[in-house]
Amino acid sequence: MHSVHAIVVKDIAVTSQYLTPKEVAGLIDKAVNSLNEISYYCLVENKLARSKAVNKSKALLQHLTQAIDASDGNHVAENLQKLLQFMIYSLDTINKNNNPAAAQECASMLQPLRDALLA
């Protein structure tokens, strides 16, 4: 599985126009932390804080989506953009349904990518 991550990291490093792999990993780390905040605020039923965390997560994920250049037909980059867009779309449902498990699922999808970028 490590070799798959290496391929993904290489493709992202090549396609990211504006950020280094370390900077992308930092954004992913912030997004993971924000998604964890959403889970916590779902559990304690703090709607205002949860909504703020959702907006923060959306902004971070949108920034990541925009930093990945899939214009050259790079399928790995295209699929990563689609995954990030799906997560952004899911955040409204997570917020509306107060679903901490779904927020954790999004965070768990991002963590291997972050770890591979930092390896």
DRENDO-1510 file (C-alpha; in Angstrom, 1 decimal, always signed):
<recs>
REC; n; res; u; v; w
REC; 1; MET; +0.0; +0.0; +0.0 .
REC; 2; HIS; +2.9; +2.3; +0.6 .
REC; 3; SER; +3.8; +2.3; -3.1 .
REC; 4; VAL; +0.3; +3.5; -4.0 .
REC; 5; HIS; +0.7; +6.5; -1.7 .
REC; 6; ALA; +4.1; +7.2; -3.3 .
REC; 7; ILE; +2.5; +7.4; -6.7 .
REC; 8; VAL; -0.3; +9.6; -5.4 .
REC; 9; VAL; +2.2; +11.9; -3.7 .
REC; 10; LYS; +4.3; +12.2; -6.8 .
REC; 11; ASP; +1.3; +13.1; -9.0 .
REC; 12; ILE; +0.0; +15.6; -6.5 .
REC; 13; ALA; +3.4; +17.2; -6.1 .
REC; 14; VAL; +3.6; +17.6; -9.9 .
REC; 15; THR; +0.1; +18.9; -10.4 .
REC; 16; SER; -0.1; +21.3; -7.5 .
REC; 17; GLN; +0.6; +24.7; -9.1 .
REC; 18; TYR; +0.8; +26.8; -6.0 .
REC; 19; LEU; +1.7; +24.7; -3.0 .
REC; 20; THR; +4.6; +22.4; -2.1 .
REC; 21; PRO; +3.7; +18.9; -0.9 .
REC; 22; LYS; +4.5; +20.0; +2.7 .
REC; 23; GLU; +2.1; +22.9; +2.4 .
REC; 24; VAL; -0.6; +20.6; +0.9 .
REC; 25; ALA; +0.0; +18.3; +3.9 .
REC; 26; GLY; -0.5; +21.3; +6.2 .
REC; 27; LEU; -3.8; +22.2; +4.6 .
REC; 28; ILE; -4.9; +18.6; +4.8 .
REC; 29; ASP; -3.9; +18.5; +8.5 .
REC; 30; LYS; -6.0; +21.7; +9.2 .
REC; 31; ALA; -8.9; +20.1; +7.3 .
REC; 32; VAL; -8.7; +16.9; +9.4 .
REC; 33; ASN; -8.6; +19.0; +12.6 .
REC; 34; SER; -11.6; +21.0; +11.4 .
REC; 35; LEU; -13.5; +17.8; +10.6 .
REC; 36; ASN; -12.7; +16.5; +14.0 .
REC; 37; GLU; -14.1; +19.7; +15.5 .
REC; 38; ILE; -17.3; +19.1; +13.5 .
REC; 39; SER; -17.6; +15.6; +15.1 .
REC; 40; TYR; -17.1; +17.0; +18.5 .
REC; 41; TYR; -19.7; +19.8; +18.0 .
REC; 42; CYS; -22.1; +17.2; +16.7 .
REC; 43; LEU; -21.7; +15.1; +19.8 .
REC; 44; VAL; -22.2; +18.1; +22.2 .
REC; 45; GLU; -25.0; +19.5; +20.0 .
REC; 46; ASN; -23.5; +22.9; +19.6 .
REC; 47; LYS; -25.1; +24.1; +16.3 .
REC; 48; LEU; -23.3; +27.4; +16.1 .
REC; 49; ALA; -19.8; +26.1; +16.6 .
REC; 50; ARG; -20.6; +23.1; +14.3 .
REC; 51; SER; -21.7; +25.5; +11.5 .
REC; 52; LYS; -18.5; +27.6; +11.9 .
REC; 53; ALA; -16.4; +24.4; +11.8 .
REC; 54; VAL; -18.3; +23.3; +8.6 .
REC; 55; ASN; -17.6; +26.6; +7.0 .
REC; 56; LYS; -13.9; +26.4; +7.9 .
REC; 57; SER; -13.7; +22.8; +6.6 .
REC; 58; LYS; -15.4; +23.9; +3.3 .
REC; 59; ALA; -12.9; +26.7; +2.8 .
REC; 60; LEU; -9.9; +24.5; +3.5 .
REC; 61; LEU; -11.2; +21.7; +1.2 .
REC; 62; GLN; -12.0; +24.3; -1.6 .
REC; 63; HIS; -8.5; +25.7; -1.3 .
REC; 64; LEU; -7.1; +22.2; -1.7 .
REC; 65; THR; -9.3; +21.5; -4.7 .
REC; 66; GLN; -8.2; +24.7; -6.4 .
REC; 67; ALA; -4.5; +23.9; -5.7 .
REC; 68; ILE; -4.7; +20.7; -7.6 .
REC; 69; ASP; -4.3; +21.1; -11.3 .
REC; 70; ALA; -6.0; +18.3; -13.2 .
REC; 71; SER; -6.0; +20.1; -16.6 .
REC; 72; ASP; -3.4; +17.8; -18.2 .
REC; 73; GLY; -5.7; +14.8; -17.9 .
REC; 74; ASN; -4.0; +13.5; -14.7 .
REC; 75; HIS; -6.5; +11.0; -13.5 .
REC; 76; VAL; -5.1; +10.8; -10.0 .
REC; 77; ALA; -5.5; +14.6; -9.6 .
REC; 78; GLU; -9.0; +14.5; -11.2 .
REC; 79; ASN; -10.1; +11.8; -8.7 .
REC; 80; LEU; -8.6; +13.7; -5.8 .
REC; 81; GLN; -10.6; +16.8; -6.9 .
REC; 82; LYS; -13.7; +14.7; -7.1 .
REC; 83; LEU; -13.2; +13.3; -3.6 .
REC; 84; LEU; -12.6; +16.7; -2.2 .
REC; 85; GLN; -15.7; +18.1; -3.9 .
REC; 86; PHE; -17.7; +15.2; -2.6 .
REC; 87; MET; -16.5; +16.0; +0.9 .
REC; 88; ILE; -17.5; +19.7; +0.5 .
REC; 89; TYR; -20.9; +18.6; -0.7 .
REC; 90; SER; -21.2; +16.2; +2.3 .
REC; 91; LEU; -20.5; +18.8; +4.8 .
REC; 92; ASP; -24.0; +20.4; +4.4 .
REC; 93; THR; -25.6; +17.0; +5.0 .
REC; 94; ILE; -23.3; +16.4; +8.0 .
REC; 95; ASN; -24.3; +19.7; +9.5 .
REC; 96; LYS; -28.0; +19.3; +8.8 .
REC; 97; ASN; -28.2; +15.8; +10.2 .
REC; 98; ASN; -25.7; +16.3; +13.1 .
REC; 99; ASN; -23.7; +13.3; +11.9 .
REC; 100; PRO; -20.3; +13.0; +13.7 .
REC; 101; ALA; -19.6; +9.6; +12.0 .
REC; 102; ALA; -19.7; +11.1; +8.5 .
REC; 103; ALA; -17.3; +13.9; +9.5 .
REC; 104; GLN; -14.9; +11.3; +10.9 .
REC; 105; GLU; -15.2; +9.3; +7.7 .
REC; 106; CYS; -14.1; +12.3; +5.7 .
REC; 107; ALA; -11.2; +12.9; +8.1 .
REC; 108; SER; -10.1; +9.3; +7.8 .
REC; 109; MET; -10.0; +9.6; +4.0 .
REC; 110; LEU; -7.7; +12.5; +4.2 .
REC; 111; GLN; -5.2; +11.2; +6.8 .
REC; 112; PRO; -3.4; +8.6; +4.6 .
REC; 113; LEU; -2.9; +11.3; +1.9 .
REC; 114; ARG; -1.4; +13.7; +4.5 .
REC; 115; ASP; +0.8; +11.0; +6.0 .
REC; 116; ALA; +2.1; +10.1; +2.5 .
REC; 117; LEU; +2.9; +13.7; +1.7 .
REC; 118; LEU; +4.9; +14.0; +4.9 .
REC; 119; ALA; +6.8; +10.7; +4.5 .
</recs>
